Amino acid sequence: MLEAWVHQSSKSGSIAVSGFADAKGKAPYNKTLSLHRAQSVASYLISLGVSPSRLSVKGYGSVAEPADSKLSSRRVDIALHS
């Protein structure tokens, strides 16, 4: 599914990759964990042909539980900005 999104998306615009963690564990650990999650996804996008210059990667650590209970706190969000 992600591969299809990458191939259908424009070759221009920036892509924000944001990592998150749940509230278990200490804040510094969660911050690092969320950054590693985001970096893993960014590496995968690069392997699919996305230019690294289009990517911004950030780890947010543990944040409040998502309003949508279907979302997990342990996640990576990807947003395309044109």
N, C-alpha and C positions, 0 to 999 in steps of 0.2 A: 504494500500500500504506500509506504513512504517512497519507494523507488518510483512509482507512477507519479506521485506528487512532484518529485524532483524533476522528472522529465517533462511534466506538463507546465511547471512553473516557468516564469520568464527567466531569461538568462541574466537579467539585470535586477537591481533591488537588493536590499540587504536582508539577511535572515538572522533573527535573534533566536538563540538557543538558550533556554533558561532551565536550570536544574533546581529541584526541590527535594527536601527530605522531611521525614516525619519528626515528631517532637521527642522521640526516644533518643537517648544519648545526650552528650554535652554539645552546646552550641558550636564550639570550634570544629568538632568532629563532623557535625551535620553540615556546616558550611563547606568543608573540604569534600565531603561525600557528594553533596549536590553539585559542586563544581566538576568533580570527576565524572559524574553522570552526564552532565552537559558536554564535557569534552569528548566523551565516548560517542555521543550522538554526532557531534561536529566531525569527528574523525570518520564516521560512517558516511556522512554527507559528502565529505571530501573524496572518499573512495568511490562515490557515485558520480563524481565529476563536478561537484560544486566548488567554485573557486574559494580558497580560504579567505580572500580579501572581502568576500560578501558576508562572512560570518562574524557575529559578535556572540561571545559565550560568557555566561554568568551563572554562578551558583548562589542561590538565595538562602541556603540552609533550611531550617524549619520555619515555617510560616503558619499562620492560622489555617485551620482546616478549610478546604475549599467549600464554597457555598453549595456547589453541586455535589451531593454525596456520592455520585458515581465517579468522581475524580479521586485519585489517590494523592496523598501528600508526597509519596515517593514517585516522582514523575519528572519528565522533561517535556517542556512546552516548546513548540517551534512556531515562530511567526514570520511571515514574509511581509516585508515593507517595500512598497514600490517607490 
